[in-house]
Amino acid sequence: MAFLNFSTKNISEYTFVTIRAVQVRKNRLRKKFDIPSDVDFNNWMRELVDKADQI
């Protein structure tokens, strides 16, 4: 859903979890993949997929 540029609120509504749960998941992914906090998570996800498509 991040790839589709859904907001945190929209993701929480469609997955039936709290907004905080979505934020925690995004933060865990940021930590795991060393994504800086100043980088937009949705844009980072889209760039990752675009790079994979080019290979």
OpenMM code with the backbone's topology and positions (N, CA, C; nanometers):
from openmm import Vec3, app, unit

residues = "MET ALA PHE LEU ASN PHE SER THR LYS ASN ILE SER GLU TYR THR PHE VAL THR ILE ARG ALA VAL GLN VAL ARG LYS ASN ARG LEU ARG LYS LYS PHE ASP ILE PRO SER ASP VAL ASP PHE ASN ASN TRP MET ARG GLU LEU VAL ASP LYS ALA ASP GLN ILE".split()
positions = [
    Vec3(0.0818, -0.1192, 0.0000),
    Vec3(0.0000, 0.0000, 0.0000),
    Vec3(0.0863, 0.1258, 0.0000),
    Vec3(0.2037, 0.1162, 0.0587),
    Vec3(0.2947, 0.2308, 0.0552),
    Vec3(0.3374, 0.2581, -0.0887),
    Vec3(0.3554, 0.1523, -0.1654),
    Vec3(0.3917, 0.1686, -0.3058),
    Vec3(0.2824, 0.2436, -0.3816),
    Vec3(0.1584, 0.2214, -0.3442),
    Vec3(0.0459, 0.2874, -0.4095),
    Vec3(0.0207, 0.4272, -0.3550),
    Vec3(0.1091, 0.4725, -0.2674),
    Vec3(0.1052, 0.6072, -0.2109),
    Vec3(-0.0153, 0.6296, -0.1186),
    Vec3(-0.0570, 0.5245, -0.0483),
    Vec3(-0.1624, 0.5379, 0.0514),
    Vec3(-0.1053, 0.6076, 0.1739),
    Vec3(-0.1848, 0.6890, 0.2378),
    Vec3(-0.1412, 0.7536, 0.3610),
    Vec3(-0.1463, 0.6526, 0.4757),
    Vec3(-0.0810, 0.6866, 0.5842),
    Vec3(-0.0820, 0.6004, 0.7017),
    Vec3(-0.2248, 0.5782, 0.7504),
    Vec3(-0.3041, 0.6825, 0.7468),
    Vec3(-0.4435, 0.6716, 0.7898),
    Vec3(-0.5209, 0.5761, 0.6999),
    Vec3(-0.5031, 0.5876, 0.5695),
    Vec3(-0.5727, 0.4985, 0.4765),
    Vec3(-0.5294, 0.3535, 0.4941),
    Vec3(-0.4011, 0.3322, 0.5129),
    Vec3(-0.3519, 0.1962, 0.5341),
    Vec3(-0.4151, 0.1363, 0.6591),
    Vec3(-0.4233, 0.2150, 0.7646),
    Vec3(-0.4814, 0.1635, 0.8886),
    Vec3(-0.6294, 0.1310, 0.8719),
    Vec3(-0.7008, 0.2121, 0.7965),
    Vec3(-0.8434, 0.1866, 0.7744),
    Vec3(-0.8648, 0.0592, 0.6924),
    Vec3(-0.7849, 0.0378, 0.5890),
    Vec3(-0.8042, -0.0767, 0.5008),
    Vec3(-0.7540, -0.2072, 0.5618),
    Vec3(-0.6582, -0.1988, 0.6550),
    Vec3(-0.6044, -0.3198, 0.7166),
    Vec3(-0.6611, -0.3446, 0.8557),
    Vec3(-0.7490, -0.2581, 0.9004),
    Vec3(-0.8164, -0.2722, 1.0298),
    Vec3(-0.7191, -0.2763, 1.1477),
    Vec3(-0.6169, -0.1917, 1.1418),
    Vec3(-0.5239, -0.1744, 1.2533),
    Vec3(-0.5185, -0.0270, 1.2885),
    Vec3(-0.4562, 0.0044, 1.3993),
    Vec3(-0.4474, 0.1434, 1.4415),
    Vec3(-0.3431, 0.2171, 1.3586),
    Vec3(-0.3552, 0.3471, 1.3585),
    Vec3(-0.2575, 0.4318, 1.2888),
    Vec3(-0.1194, 0.4093, 1.3485),
    Vec3(-0.1146, 0.3978, 1.4797),
    Vec3(0.0133, 0.3771, 1.5482),
    Vec3(0.0793, 0.2466, 1.5034),
    Vec3(0.0002, 0.1424, 1.4808),
    Vec3(0.0559, 0.0141, 1.4349),
    Vec3(0.1218, 0.0289, 1.2982),
    Vec3(0.0606, 0.1060, 1.2102),
    Vec3(0.1184, 0.1297, 1.0773),
    Vec3(0.2478, 0.2102, 1.0911),
    Vec3(0.2479, 0.3096, 1.1785),
    Vec3(0.3678, 0.3898, 1.2002),
    Vec3(0.4820, 0.3042, 1.2531),
    Vec3(0.4510, 0.2148, 1.3450),
    Vec3(0.5539, 0.1264, 1.4012),
    Vec3(0.6114, 0.0369, 1.2923),
    Vec3(0.5250, -0.0168, 1.2075),
    Vec3(0.5726, -0.1030, 1.0982),
    Vec3(0.6629, -0.0267, 1.0029),
    Vec3(0.6240, 0.0945, 0.9696),
    Vec3(0.7077, 0.1764, 0.8807),
    Vec3(0.8418, 0.2079, 0.9466),
    Vec3(0.8389, 0.2386, 1.0753),
    Vec3(0.9636, 0.2691, 1.1458),
    Vec3(1.0548, 0.1476, 1.1530),
    Vec3(0.9975, 0.0302, 1.1711),
    Vec3(1.0795, -0.0917, 1.1732),
    Vec3(1.1436, -0.1174, 1.0372),
    Vec3(1.0681, -0.0921, 0.9309),
    Vec3(1.1252, -0.1071, 0.7966),
    Vec3(1.2336, -0.0033, 0.7713),
    Vec3(1.2120, 0.1187, 0.8180),
    Vec3(1.3149, 0.2236, 0.8059),
    Vec3(1.4447, 0.1798, 0.8720),
    Vec3(1.4320, 0.1232, 0.9918),
    Vec3(1.5494, 0.0797, 1.0659),
    Vec3(1.6180, -0.0377, 0.9959),
    Vec3(1.5390, -0.1330, 0.9491),
    Vec3(1.5939, -0.2519, 0.8851),
    Vec3(1.6683, -0.2182, 0.7557),
    Vec3(1.6140, -0.1267, 0.6766),
    Vec3(1.6734, -0.0930, 0.5481),
    Vec3(1.7557, 0.0362, 0.5513),
    Vec3(1.7783, 0.0904, 0.6703),
    Vec3(1.8582, 0.2126, 0.6879),
    Vec3(1.8074, 0.3278, 0.6015),
    Vec3(1.6776, 0.3528, 0.6081),
    Vec3(1.6168, 0.4628, 0.5352),
    Vec3(1.6221, 0.5860, 0.6237),
    Vec3(1.6853, 0.6940, 0.5797),
    Vec3(1.6915, 0.8155, 0.6618),
    Vec3(1.5522, 0.8709, 0.6904),
    Vec3(1.5382, 0.9377, 0.8029),
    Vec3(1.4075, 0.9895, 0.8427),
    Vec3(1.3612, 1.1050, 0.7540),
    Vec3(1.4544, 1.1696, 0.6842),
    Vec3(1.4143, 1.2812, 0.5980),
    Vec3(1.3668, 1.2346, 0.4595),
    Vec3(1.3761, 1.1055, 0.4317),
    Vec3(1.3321, 1.0495, 0.3040),
    Vec3(1.1883, 1.0000, 0.3199),
    Vec3(1.1046, 1.0328, 0.2216),
    Vec3(0.9656, 0.9876, 0.2246),
    Vec3(0.9615, 0.8372, 0.2001),
    Vec3(0.8959, 0.7660, 0.2907),
    Vec3(0.8917, 0.6196, 0.2828),
    Vec3(0.8242, 0.5724, 0.1543),
    Vec3(0.7144, 0.6337, 0.1164),
    Vec3(0.6414, 0.5924, -0.0036),
    Vec3(0.7259, 0.6126, -0.1290),
    Vec3(0.7962, 0.7243, -0.1373),
    Vec3(0.8833, 0.7490, -0.2532),
    Vec3(0.9992, 0.6511, -0.2560),
    Vec3(1.0540, 0.6197, -0.1394),
    Vec3(1.1638, 0.5241, -0.1318),
    Vec3(1.1186, 0.3873, -0.1829),
    Vec3(0.9978, 0.3478, -0.1421),
    Vec3(0.9436, 0.2189, -0.1850),
    Vec3(0.9255, 0.2161, -0.3367),
    Vec3(0.8734, 0.3228, -0.3935),
    Vec3(0.8511, 0.3301, -0.5384),
    Vec3(0.9851, 0.3251, -0.6132),
    Vec3(1.0862, 0.3961, -0.5636),
    Vec3(1.2178, 0.3948, -0.6278),
    Vec3(1.2796, 0.2562, -0.6222),
    Vec3(1.2595, 0.1863, -0.5131),
    Vec3(1.3123, 0.0510, -0.4986),
    Vec3(1.2529, -0.0420, -0.6042),
    Vec3(1.1254, -0.0331, -0.6244),
    Vec3(1.0582, -0.1170, -0.7243),
    Vec3(1.1012, -0.0763, -0.8647),
    Vec3(1.1160, 0.0537, -0.8893),
    Vec3(1.1603, 0.1001, -1.0209),
    Vec3(1.3001, 0.0482, -1.0541),
    Vec3(1.3878, 0.0471, -0.9544),
    Vec3(1.5233, -0.0055, -0.9759),
    Vec3(1.5197, -0.1536, -1.0067),
    Vec3(1.4324, -0.2268, -0.9392),
    Vec3(1.4213, -0.3705, -0.9626),
    Vec3(1.3675, -0.3987, -1.1016),
    Vec3(1.2806, -0.3141, -1.1515),
    Vec3(1.2240, -0.3322, -1.2853),
    Vec3(1.3291, -0.3099, -1.3941),
    Vec3(1.4290, -0.2283, -1.3663),
    Vec3(1.5312, -0.1970, -1.4652),
    Vec3(1.6324, -0.3095, -1.4816),
    Vec3(1.6384, -0.3951, -1.3829),
    Vec3(1.7388, -0.5053, -1.3872),
    Vec3(1.6932, -0.6175, -1.4747),
] * unit.nanometer
topology = app.Topology()
chain = topology.addChain("A")
for resn in residues:
    res = topology.addResidue(resn, chain)
    for name in ("N", "CA", "C"):
        topology.addAtom(name, app.Element.getBySymbol(name[0]), res)
